Amino acid sequence: MSISHYIKEIGRGTKGARSLTRAQACDLMGQVLDGQVSDLELGGFCIAMRFKGESADELAGFLDATQQRLPKWPAGRAERPVVVIPSYNGARKLANLTPMLAGLLSQRGLPVLVHGCDTESQRIGTEAVWQALGWPIASAPTALEPGDKVWIRTRHLLAPLEKLLQLRRQMGLRNPAHSLVKLMDPVQGATLAQSALVLSSYTHPAYAQPMAQTLALLGTSALLLRGTEGESVAAPNREPASMGVIAGELCFERSSIHSSQLLSDAGSEAISQNIDAAQTAQLTLDILDGTRPVPAPIAAQIEQIVALQQAMQDNLASRSALQAFQRSAD
């Protein structure tokens, strides 16, 4: 098989390139994940998509192919939506607060799954911090109960997907895999309460709309926000713009605000600078045990996540309550 006819469509330059249909994108990504394309075609696909950018239909098709190949995730005894946190960027300038977010959510009784892999060598990745904390690491899908927090590397979900992500080290460019891993639901429950609440993030504002449209096409539940250095956690000194989505339906949209009152006397220097994995693990523990305060934007993010997860389980009244998070830009 070949994807050359698809490359011909997407590789015509910024003015001539045409987006693929959802079905075409699914077929293309399926061939990539099944190892049916040559290295030359794979490189051409990655470069062409980097120039063109992914449409919502293309992202949905790429995710269709990916979801079809993910292993079945066993359901826990308690039927509660799992909070899924993709972690593929790590931290370069600030402390990596993704493990801290996972720990705070598990303290609230939410089951949390963090998946990812490092695709750059100069950042502090979540896996290194997780290992320093001594928290559970899975090598295969495992049932998650309320309060559980587990890390799983991408290769244990779908090895060809991690291989595609690692092309960044060779090519120096991201490819569509870096977008789709931030949107995929490894849990894929049969009901809303058995599915995941995905914490999805974007770095550049231009990605917000295609990602929101993709969530709608797939019927995914998510908190979509502008991430911190690409991670799905609010910055410690600024509450980001965010959208709450349940089964593809927008429930609230929240503009960003600056939190100038934060961390003035709470050791902000430790959070606002890059520190190694061991130091980040200690910072995480200090916040979890109350020695240091939770940054206000992250506390606000947690409340949004808890409310969304509750609304996935409960009735329409809970969904109506999500309107309290609505905040328009000035």
One Martini backbone bead per residue (centre of mass of N, CA, C, O) as a GRO file, in nm:
protein
  330
    1MET     BB    1   0.103   0.031   0.006
    2SER     BB    2   0.003   0.390  -0.012
    3ILE     BB    3   0.042   0.766   0.054
    4SER     BB    4   0.099   0.947  -0.200
    5HIS     BB    5  -0.192   1.062  -0.263
    6TYR     BB    6  -0.200   1.223   0.002
    7ILE     BB    7   0.054   1.395  -0.028
    8LYS     BB    8  -0.045   1.540  -0.283
    9GLU     BB    9  -0.268   1.701  -0.125
   10ILE     BB   10  -0.093   1.818   0.137
   11GLY     BB   11   0.189   1.908  -0.053
   12ARG     BB   12   0.109   2.202  -0.219
   13GLY     BB   13   0.113   2.405  -0.009
   14THR     BB   14  -0.040   2.679   0.133
   15LYS     BB   15  -0.245   2.710  -0.129
   16GLY     BB   16  -0.281   2.398  -0.253
   17ALA     BB   17  -0.364   2.256  -0.015
   18ARG     BB   18  -0.556   1.969   0.098
   19SER     BB   19  -0.784   1.834   0.285
   20LEU     BB   20  -0.883   1.563   0.442
   21THR     BB   21  -1.078   1.333   0.516
   22ARG     BB   22  -1.163   1.135   0.766
   23ALA     BB   23  -1.126   0.866   0.612
   24GLN     BB   24  -0.848   0.928   0.492
   25ALA     BB   25  -0.702   0.979   0.761
   26CYS     BB   26  -0.751   0.699   0.874
   27ASP     BB   27  -0.602   0.541   0.655
   28LEU     BB   28  -0.330   0.674   0.681
   29MET     BB   29  -0.276   0.619   0.986
   30GLY     BB   30  -0.308   0.316   0.968
   31GLN     BB   31  -0.059   0.269   0.787
   32VAL     BB   32   0.146   0.392   0.979
   33LEU     BB   33   0.085   0.207   1.234
   34ASP     BB   34   0.128  -0.066   1.046
   35GLY     BB   35   0.393  -0.027   0.864
   36GLN     BB   36   0.309   0.053   0.531
   37VAL     BB   37   0.539   0.269   0.511
   38SER     BB   38   0.781   0.453   0.411
   39ASP     BB   39   1.022   0.665   0.513
   40LEU     BB   40   0.972   0.873   0.293
   41GLU     BB   41   0.666   0.903   0.333
   42LEU     BB   42   0.674   0.978   0.631
   43GLY     BB   43   0.837   1.239   0.598
   44GLY     BB   44   0.641   1.376   0.400
   45PHE     BB   45   0.397   1.381   0.586
   46CYS     BB   46   0.516   1.545   0.822
   47ILE     BB   47   0.594   1.799   0.661
   48ALA     BB   48   0.323   1.864   0.526
   49MET     BB   49   0.162   1.894   0.797
   50ARG     BB   50   0.335   2.120   0.917
   51PHE     BB   51   0.258   2.330   0.701
   52LYS     BB   52  -0.061   2.297   0.698
   53GLY     BB   53  -0.210   2.154   0.906
   54GLU     BB   54  -0.475   2.050   1.105
   55SER     BB   55  -0.777   1.942   1.078
   56ALA     BB   56  -1.051   1.825   1.231
   57ASP     BB   57  -1.097   1.582   1.040
   58GLU     BB   58  -0.809   1.476   1.054
   59LEU     BB   59  -0.791   1.433   1.357
   60ALA     BB   60  -1.030   1.239   1.371
   61GLY     BB   61  -0.906   1.025   1.182
   62PHE     BB   62  -0.648   0.972   1.340
   63LEU     BB   63  -0.808   0.883   1.596
   64ASP     BB   64  -0.961   0.649   1.482
   65ALA     BB   65  -0.710   0.476   1.422
   66THR     BB   66  -0.597   0.477   1.710
   67GLN     BB   67  -0.841   0.366   1.873
   68GLN     BB   68  -0.856   0.090   1.716
   69ARG     BB   69  -0.546   0.010   1.846
   70LEU     BB   70  -0.620   0.011   2.125
   71PRO     BB   71  -0.645  -0.117   2.414
   72LYS     BB   72  -0.839  -0.251   2.639
   73TRP     BB   73  -0.997  -0.103   2.916
   74PRO     BB   74  -1.042  -0.169   3.232
   75ALA     BB   75  -1.282  -0.163   3.461
   76GLY     BB   76  -1.383  -0.049   3.742
   77ARG     BB   77  -1.582  -0.085   4.012
   78ALA     BB   78  -1.604   0.214   3.991
   79GLU     BB   79  -1.818   0.438   3.816
   80ARG     BB   80  -1.567   0.649   3.700
   81PRO     BB   81  -1.420   0.889   3.555
   82VAL     BB   82  -1.124   0.924   3.397
   83VAL     BB   83  -0.837   1.108   3.431
   84VAL     BB   84  -0.663   1.234   3.149
   85ILE     BB   85  -0.300   1.288   3.114
   86PRO     BB   86  -0.110   1.434   2.895
   87SER     BB   87   0.269   1.385   2.859
   88TYR     BB   88   0.512   1.545   2.614
   89ASN     BB   89   0.698   1.804   2.712
   90GLY     BB   90   0.748   1.925   2.974
   91ALA     BB   91   1.024   2.114   3.123
   92ARG     BB   92   1.225   2.426   3.094
   93LYS     BB   93   1.141   2.686   3.288
   94LEU     BB   94   0.958   2.526   3.468
   95ALA     BB   95   0.805   2.342   3.668
   96ASN     BB   96   0.676   2.018   3.680
   97LEU     BB   97   0.313   2.000   3.748
   98THR     BB   98   0.171   1.732   3.665
   99PRO     BB   99   0.203   1.546   3.914
  100MET     BB  100   0.062   1.738   4.108
  101LEU     BB  101  -0.214   1.731   3.971
  102ALA     BB  102  -0.257   1.428   4.004
  103GLY     BB  103  -0.238   1.427   4.316
  104LEU     BB  104  -0.474   1.624   4.374
  105LEU     BB  105  -0.694   1.454   4.235
  106SER     BB  106  -0.658   1.196   4.408
  107GLN     BB  107  -0.731   1.342   4.678
  108ARG     BB  108  -1.036   1.381   4.552
  109GLY     BB  109  -1.101   1.077   4.423
  110LEU     BB  110  -0.966   1.054   4.147
  111PRO     BB  111  -0.901   0.891   3.866
  112VAL     BB  112  -0.557   0.863   3.727
  113LEU     BB  113  -0.416   0.910   3.395
  114VAL     BB  114  -0.077   0.902   3.277
  115HIS     BB  115   0.057   0.985   2.955
  116GLY     BB  116   0.382   0.918   2.786
  117CYS     BB  117   0.679   1.091   2.642
  118ASP     BB  118   0.991   1.167   2.549
  119THR     BB  119   1.100   1.412   2.274
  120GLU     BB  120   1.315   1.550   2.461
  121SER     BB  121   1.635   1.628   2.634
  122GLN     BB  122   1.586   1.941   2.773
  123ARG     BB  123   1.367   1.815   2.967
  124ILE     BB  124   1.139   1.769   3.231
  125GLY     BB  125   0.989   1.482   3.279
  126THR     BB  126   0.733   1.302   3.417
  127GLU     BB  127   0.864   1.024   3.456
  128ALA     BB  128   1.099   1.116   3.641
  129VAL     BB  129   0.922   1.227   3.867
  130TRP     BB  130   0.753   0.974   3.920
  131GLN     BB  131   0.992   0.799   4.005
  132ALA     BB  132   1.086   0.982   4.242
  133LEU     BB  133   0.804   0.931   4.395
  134GLY     BB  134   0.703   0.620   4.365
  135TRP     BB  135   0.484   0.576   4.169
  136PRO     BB  136   0.272   0.423   3.975
  137ILE     BB  137   0.355   0.182   3.709
  138ALA     BB  138   0.250   0.090   3.390
  139SER     BB  139   0.252  -0.189   3.126
  140ALA     BB  140  -0.067  -0.195   3.139
  141PRO     BB  141  -0.379  -0.207   3.149
  142THR     BB  142  -0.564  -0.075   3.437
  143ALA     BB  143  -0.761  -0.062   3.687
  144LEU     BB  144  -0.941   0.225   3.816
  145GLU     BB  145  -0.969   0.387   4.117
  146PRO     BB  146  -1.045   0.588   4.347
  147GLY     BB  147  -0.730   0.766   4.386
  148ASP     BB  148  -0.580   0.681   4.154
  149LYS     BB  149  -0.231   0.681   4.020
  150VAL     BB  150  -0.102   0.656   3.677
  151TRP     BB  151   0.166   0.551   3.476
  152ILE     BB  152   0.201   0.546   3.107
  153ARG     BB  153   0.354   0.447   2.838
  154THR     BB  154   0.296   0.464   2.506
  155ARG     BB  155   0.407   0.179   2.422
  156HIS     BB  156   0.174   0.037   2.611
  157LEU     BB  157  -0.051   0.130   2.408
  158LEU     BB  158   0.130   0.221   2.126
  159ALA     BB  159   0.417   0.175   1.972
  160PRO     BB  160   0.387   0.330   1.692
  161LEU     BB  161   0.324   0.602   1.826
  162GLU     BB  162   0.596   0.650   1.961
  163LYS     BB  163   0.761   0.637   1.703
  164LEU     BB  164   0.631   0.889   1.579
  165LEU     BB  165   0.712   1.087   1.805
  166GLN     BB  166   1.034   1.030   1.780
  167LEU     BB  167   1.084   1.190   1.510
  168ARG     BB  168   1.161   1.460   1.639
  169ARG     BB  169   1.462   1.393   1.689
  170GLN     BB  170   1.530   1.373   1.375
  171MET     BB  171   1.358   1.634   1.248
  172GLY     BB  172   1.266   1.879   1.456
  173LEU     BB  173   0.952   1.802   1.432
  174ARG     BB  174   0.638   1.801   1.451
  175ASN     BB  175   0.342   1.597   1.446
  176PRO     BB  176   0.024   1.472   1.458
  177ALA     BB  177   0.080   1.302   1.716
  178HIS     BB  178   0.104   1.554   1.912
  179SER     BB  179  -0.207   1.606   1.895
  180LEU     BB  180  -0.358   1.331   1.940
  181VAL     BB  181  -0.250   1.266   2.234
  182LYS     BB  182  -0.424   1.522   2.351
  183LEU     BB  183  -0.721   1.365   2.261
  184MET     BB  184  -0.711   1.089   2.362
  185ASP     BB  185  -0.899   0.784   2.473
  186PRO     BB  186  -0.791   0.501   2.634
  187VAL     BB  187  -1.061   0.401   2.774
  188GLN     BB  188  -1.332   0.379   2.617
  189GLY     BB  189  -1.616   0.377   2.719
  190ALA     BB  190  -1.950   0.278   2.692
  191THR     BB  191  -1.993   0.511   2.888
  192LEU     BB  192  -1.968   0.811   3.028
  193ALA     BB  193  -1.875   0.701   3.317
  194GLN     BB  194  -1.640   0.514   3.163
  195SER     BB  195  -1.496   0.741   3.066
  196ALA     BB  196  -1.308   1.016   2.981
  197LEU     BB  197  -1.125   1.298   3.108
  198VAL     BB  198  -0.962   1.519   2.909
  199LEU     BB  199  -0.649   1.688   2.929
  200SER     BB  200  -0.630   1.943   2.707
  201SER     BB  201  -0.370   2.102   2.501
  202TYR     BB  202  -0.229   2.420   2.407
  203THR     BB  203   0.001   2.667   2.284
  204HIS     BB  204  -0.148   2.782   2.038
  205PRO     BB  205  -0.436   2.951   1.964
  206ALA     BB  206  -0.486   2.820   1.676
  207TYR     BB  207  -0.556   2.525   1.809
  208ALA     BB  208  -0.826   2.549   1.963
  209GLN     BB  209  -1.048   2.510   1.746
  210PRO     BB  210  -0.971   2.234   1.618
  211MET     BB  211  -0.983   2.083   1.892
  212ALA     BB  212  -1.279   2.145   1.960
  213GLN     BB  213  -1.395   2.018   1.698
  214THR     BB  214  -1.285   1.735   1.752
  215LEU     BB  215  -1.436   1.679   2.015
  216ALA     BB  216  -1.713   1.698   1.879
  217LEU     BB  217  -1.680   1.471   1.666
  218LEU     BB  218  -1.607   1.246   1.905
  219GLY     BB  219  -1.745   1.295   2.191
  220THR     BB  220  -1.561   1.429   2.396
  221SER     BB  221  -1.430   1.466   2.718
  222ALA     BB  222  -1.314   1.798   2.836
  223LEU     BB  223  -1.025   2.000   2.918
  224LEU     BB  224  -0.950   2.293   2.746
  225LEU     BB  225  -0.616   2.436   2.737
  226ARG     BB  226  -0.367   2.652   2.798
  227GLY     BB  227  -0.065   2.553   2.841
  228THR     BB  228   0.243   2.459   3.005
  229GLU     BB  229   0.472   2.393   2.792
  230GLY     BB  230   0.239   2.173   2.684
  231GLU     BB  231   0.093   2.126   2.944
  232SER     BB  232  -0.209   2.022   3.138
  233VAL     BB  233  -0.133   2.294   3.311
  234ALA     BB  234  -0.145   2.549   3.496
  235ALA     BB  235  -0.011   2.825   3.565
  236PRO     BB  236   0.101   2.970   3.864
  237ASN     BB  237   0.040   3.295   3.738
  238ARG     BB  238  -0.201   3.181   3.536
  239GLU     BB  239  -0.515   3.171   3.410
  240PRO     BB  240  -0.635   3.001   3.163
  241ALA     BB  241  -0.782   2.931   2.898
  242SER     BB  242  -1.108   2.756   2.878
  243MET     BB  243  -1.283   2.434   2.815
  244GLY     BB  244  -1.593   2.269   2.862
  245VAL     BB  245  -1.651   1.914   2.783
  246ILE     BB  246  -1.939   1.702   2.696
  247ALA     BB  247  -1.970   1.491   2.455
  248GLY     BB  248  -1.884   1.756   2.265
  249GLU     BB  249  -2.016   1.966   2.461
  250LEU     BB  250  -2.035   2.287   2.539
  251CYS     BB  251  -2.036   2.430   2.880
  252PHE     BB  252  -1.769   2.615   2.889
  253GLU     BB  253  -1.606   2.949   2.880
  254ARG     BB  254  -1.272   3.068   2.970
  255SER     BB  255  -1.095   3.322   3.047
  256SER     BB  256  -0.816   3.484   3.111
  257ILE     BB  257  -0.601   3.538   3.406
  258HIS     BB  258  -0.421   3.727   3.629
  259SER     BB  259  -0.218   3.628   3.928
  260SER     BB  260  -0.066   3.861   4.120
  261GLN     BB  261  -0.109   3.728   4.422
  262LEU     BB  262   0.089   3.507   4.377
  263LEU     BB  263   0.359   3.380   4.563
  264SER     BB  264   0.497   3.619   4.727
  265ASP     BB  265   0.537   3.409   5.009
  266ALA     BB  266   0.571   3.087   4.859
  267GLY     BB  267   0.816   3.015   4.678
  268SER     BB  268   0.814   3.095   4.363
  269GLU     BB  269   1.100   3.014   4.267
  270ALA     BB  270   1.046   2.698   4.259
  271ILE     BB  271   0.816   2.717   4.031
  272SER     BB  272   0.954   2.952   3.828
  273GLN     BB  273   1.167   2.715   3.777
  274ASN     BB  274   1.401   2.507   3.677
  275ILE     BB  275   1.400   2.167   3.791
  276ASP     BB  276   1.468   1.878   3.890
  277ALA     BB  277   1.324   1.579   3.958
  278ALA     BB  278   1.380   1.572   4.265
  279GLN     BB  279   1.284   1.862   4.327
  280THR     BB  280   1.002   1.827   4.208
  281ALA     BB  281   0.911   1.602   4.398
  282GLN     BB  282   0.936   1.770   4.658
  283LEU     BB  283   0.743   1.993   4.577
  284THR     BB  284   0.500   1.809   4.543
  285LEU     BB  285   0.490   1.708   4.838
  286ASP     BB  286   0.460   1.988   4.971
  287ILE     BB  287   0.183   2.044   4.841
  288LEU     BB  288   0.027   1.784   4.927
  289ASP     BB  289   0.092   1.841   5.254
  290GLY     BB  290   0.082   2.180   5.286
  291THR     BB  291   0.354   2.338   5.296
  292ARG     BB  292   0.247   2.433   5.027
  293PRO     BB  293   0.070   2.607   4.816
  294VAL     BB  294  -0.171   2.616   4.591
  295PRO     BB  295  -0.199   2.738   4.304
  296ALA     BB  296  -0.467   2.913   4.203
  297PRO     BB  297  -0.499   2.812   3.903
  298ILE     BB  298  -0.495   2.509   3.988
  299ALA     BB  299  -0.733   2.515   4.178
  300ALA     BB  300  -0.931   2.601   3.954
  301GLN     BB  301  -0.886   2.357   3.770
  302ILE     BB  302  -0.982   2.142   3.969
  303GLU     BB  303  -1.275   2.239   3.991
  304GLN     BB  304  -1.342   2.188   3.695
  305ILE     BB  305  -1.281   1.885   3.691
  306VAL     BB  306  -1.474   1.793   3.915
  307ALA     BB  307  -1.732   1.903   3.779
  308LEU     BB  308  -1.712   1.742   3.516
  309GLN     BB  309  -1.705   1.458   3.640
  310GLN     BB  310  -1.978   1.484   3.783
  311ALA     BB  311  -2.149   1.547   3.523
  312MET     BB  312  -2.090   1.263   3.389
  313GLN     BB  313  -2.273   1.113   3.623
  314ASP     BB  314  -2.503   1.305   3.626
  315ASN     BB  315  -2.724   1.534   3.583
  316LEU     BB  316  -2.834   1.827   3.447
  317ALA     BB  317  -2.776   2.000   3.697
  318SER     BB  318  -2.467   1.969   3.689
  319ARG     BB  319  -2.434   2.103   3.411
  320SER     BB  320  -2.554   2.378   3.487
  321ALA     BB  321  -2.329   2.444   3.702
  322LEU     BB  322  -2.100   2.505   3.487
  323GLN     BB  323  -2.178   2.807   3.433
  324ALA     BB  324  -1.999   2.925   3.668
  325PHE     BB  325  -1.731   2.916   3.471
  326GLN     BB  326  -1.814   3.140   3.311
  327ARG     BB  327  -1.584   3.362   3.113
  328SER     BB  328  -1.544   3.663   2.979
  329ALA     BB  329  -1.396   3.884   2.805
  330ASP     BB  330  -1.330   4.228   2.833
   0.00000   0.00000   0.00000
